[in-house]
Amino acid sequence: MTEYSVIDDFSRFEEACRTLAAGTGPVAVDVERASGFRYSQRAYLVQVFRRDAGVFLFDPPAVGDFAPLQEAIADVEWVFHAASQDLPSLRELGLEPAVIFDTELAARLLGHERVGLAAVVEDTIGITLKKEHSAADWSTRPLPESWLEYAALDVLHLIDVRDKIAAELEEQDKTEYAAQEFAATLAQPPRPPREDPWRRLSGLHQVKGARNLAVARSLWEAREEYAQQQDTSPGRLVPDRALVAAVLASPQSKQALAGVQAFNGRASRSELDRWWKAIVRGRETEDLPKTRVPSDALPPPRAWSERNPEADARLKAARPAVEEVAEALHMPTENLLKPETLRRLAWTPPALTTDAVAGALEALGARPWQIEHTAQKIVDAFVEAAQSPDPALASES
């Protein structure tokens, strides 16, 4: 078994970068985080492989400045499996590819039944990977040898997989589809910060009234502040359900809060003062949150027949038409066209011409290859729905 070591010294890091720069072909890149353990989504290990160079495992907190790696590999293709998961963490380190190849996304376009890394590696080159450390705490130091082997194998075979997948794309005439999808992944802007992120508390729907919502918000903010200070995942300190339980119990004293059985978690008692002060702040604030928040989210399709029967008819006509195209292309429907895109088009349709629908699809983020395959089909379906004597009788999806 090959023994791997983590590079946590800058001089060794620079030497590794020179070796990678002298390698040949694309580079395989992967990132390990400590999701569920740490507060941030920062990278705690970066793995890089290049032919004629080898595998290198870098320790981001120890290395610090990743500029030499960016310089060494910036002008070559970076190969990922599920690039959208790793790009944000890499960008925090100043690592930005010019061109990418995503084996997971390509496998979807090819219609592979299994698209996880281990499955794609096995299906394409016949090598079985062990995936027992995927949910590990990668902020652990020192990292166990078995973890390092797992991390190295995530990139060691990825270039061979890329070559097999690229050949499949060529055979199915999907090379251009994949190129457009890769470019879209790379160009995807960072998600803007959520407005009122505390509203994502699991179980918050049980909390009624603006004052109680203010208490829930205050507890969430107190937990967030403490989690950031401790660099710990908030849910590991006090789970969402415990915060909601504290709001619902409406304790009248710190001691009463301590007596709420469902208010648990490793910091629920050790930081009792913090949580009680948060409850008091929530009860005293004059800045009460709205009990209902405006949203541009569409109603669930099951409600369309009553709320917008014409849109319901359009969706029920277009959905199977798009599914038929996806089936002919041997790929999941959601990779041909996002369900949300079709729903928005059906809810607020443009003029029923190919150019107008194509423009609307483009505005909603569809790629040229997707528009080419779906625009006319959607026009035909929408026209059919409009000609139906009773939208409620439109064909079921």
Disulfide bonds with the S-S distance in Angstrom:
none
